[in-house]
Amino acid sequence: MKVFVKAKPNAKENKIIPPPLRLVPENEEWYTVSVKEPPIESRANEAITKLLAEHFKVSRSQVRLISGATSKRKVFEIRK
């Protein structure tokens, strides 16, 4: 499953805001993920990976960053 993420590093708290519920889903639904970590040396990406794993109740090894390593818009793959 692909998860589209709008990253917000340097936030006050770690949290995930899921996309709004729609009757007709769009092709890409973006999660907003706020993390306390700065975007230095992939620390924010690691924190986002950890939060997504907790949110979807999978291990961290099942969450993989596909694209957007240096962008605020990222695509993750979650294997169940």
N, C-alpha and C positions, 0 to 999 in steps of 0.2 A: 504494500500500500504506500502511495506517495503522500507526503504531508508537506504542504507549502507553508513557509514560516516567514513572518515579518519580525526580524530580530530587533530588540531594544536593549542594547548593553548599557552598563552603568546605571541601572534602575535602582530604585530604593528597595524593591523586594523581588523575589523570584516568583513569577506567576505565568500561567497560560490562559489566554482568552480565546476560546474556541470561536470558529466562524458562526455568524448568526444562522439560525435554523430557517430554511427556506422550503417551500413546498416543491419547487423545481430547483434542484441543485445545479450550481454552475460547474463548469469544467474544473476550475481551480478555486478551492475555498481556502483562504489564508487564516492560519492561526497566528495570533500575536503573542510572542514569547518574550517576556521581560526577565533579564538576569542581572545580578549584581556585578558580575565579572566584567572587566574592561575588554575591548576587542584587541587585546595584545597577546601575541603568541598563541592564538587559537583558544584562549581561556574561555571566551564567551561561547564559542562553538561547543566546547566540552560541557559547559554548564547547560546549554540548550539540549544537547544530547541526553544528559542525565535527566533533565526535567521531562522530556518527551518519553523517555523510558518509564519513568514513574507514572506519567499520565496515562499511557497506553498499557501499563502493567506488563511490560516485557523487560528483558535484561538489556543492559547498555550495549552489548555486542549485537543485538538485533536492530539497533538504530544506526543508520549510516548516512552521512552527509553526501549527497549526490552532486549538488552544485551550489555555488554561492558562498564559497569559503571566505571570501573577502567582501561580500556584499551583505546588505541588510535583508535582502530577499533571498531565502535559501530553500532548497528542496531536500527533504530527508526521505529515506526509504525505511519503512518499518516492516520487518519480517516477523510473522507470527507463527 
